[in-house]
Amino acid sequence: MSQHANNPAPPDRGHLLTEQRNERSTNLDALGTRACLELINDEDATIAHAVRDQIEHITAFTEGVIESLRSGGRLIYLGAGTSGRLGVLDASECPPTFQSSPEQVIGIIAGGDRALRVSSEHREDERDGAHGQLEELNIGANDSVLGIAAGGTTPFVLGGVEHAKANGARTGLLTCTPIERTPWCDVLIAVRTGPEILTGSTRMKAGTATKMVLNMVTTGAMVGLGKCYSNMMVDVRATNDKLRDRAARIIAQTCGVDRESAFELLDRAGNSVKHAIVMHHRSCSHDDAERLIRGAEGHLSRIIGDHA
């Protein structure tokens, strides 16, 4: 009996663009350090254009996320390996940037939090691997779920997105190679990043493209929810010296006051930039500012007018 009888060969993924060899880097091992880095940089320069080609689909998914968050739902990322780590990273950066609840944007990675530091790539082959976590979250019609899989074949991701769709969620799939959209995927975002400099190393161009798209989705969604005024993070809370300095500068610029007055406003507003701005412009209390902010669904421009 063959020693491989109980370990059948995996499907051939050689047709995927992310698995093919890059003709421009076939002499990679012979290059000096500078030439190697220049080649990597040249390839990275193509990524923004590849992402732009998918802007229609990124827009469609982001608008769905806005509706989900507005209705009390969540954005949930599913990924394995690099894709999973990038999803968890983007989710973890939303609360400090936008003062959003940690429960609004959630990253699920195959293998759990340990996989953030220790490789657990074997867990990505479990098609039902995300089902338990999705069920614990009570996934439903108000939620948006984005599967992230550079090659578009990861069983953990595909099975998770299909399960989410069966439970009524809006669904999307972010890949870095063209694939057919399935009925359980509402929006397919297929960024053609092409072959990697180091064959199959999708932490490189595919990883860069993934980070760019996730930045766009969450930033676009939070802007749509009134988390910024002009191009400033007005929902930031001053919880350390860096953020307190930034908060004071935002207040000073928005209210036309000096730095000392900005800190006084910030203190009166309980370190909330948005409340401080409303309290100044409308000459009101913190409680009144809170009611105005809620009535305007978080959009400062509806309370104090458009910025100059």
Secondary structure, DSSP 8 states (H G I E B T S, - for coil): --TTTTS------TTSGGGS--GGGTTGGGS-HHHHHHHHHHHHTTHHHHHHTTHHHHHHHHHHHHHHHHTT--EEEEE-HHHHHHHHHHHHHHHHHH---TTTEEEEETT-GGGGTS--GGGGG-TTTTHHHHHHTT--TT-EEEEE-TTS--HHHHHHHHHHHHTT-EEEEEESS-----TT-SEEEE----S-SSTT-TTTHHHHHHHHHHHHHHHHHHHHTT--BTTB-TT-B--SHHHHHHHHHHHHHHHT--HHHHHHHHHHTTTBHHHHHHHHHHT--HHHHHHHHHHTTT-THHHH----
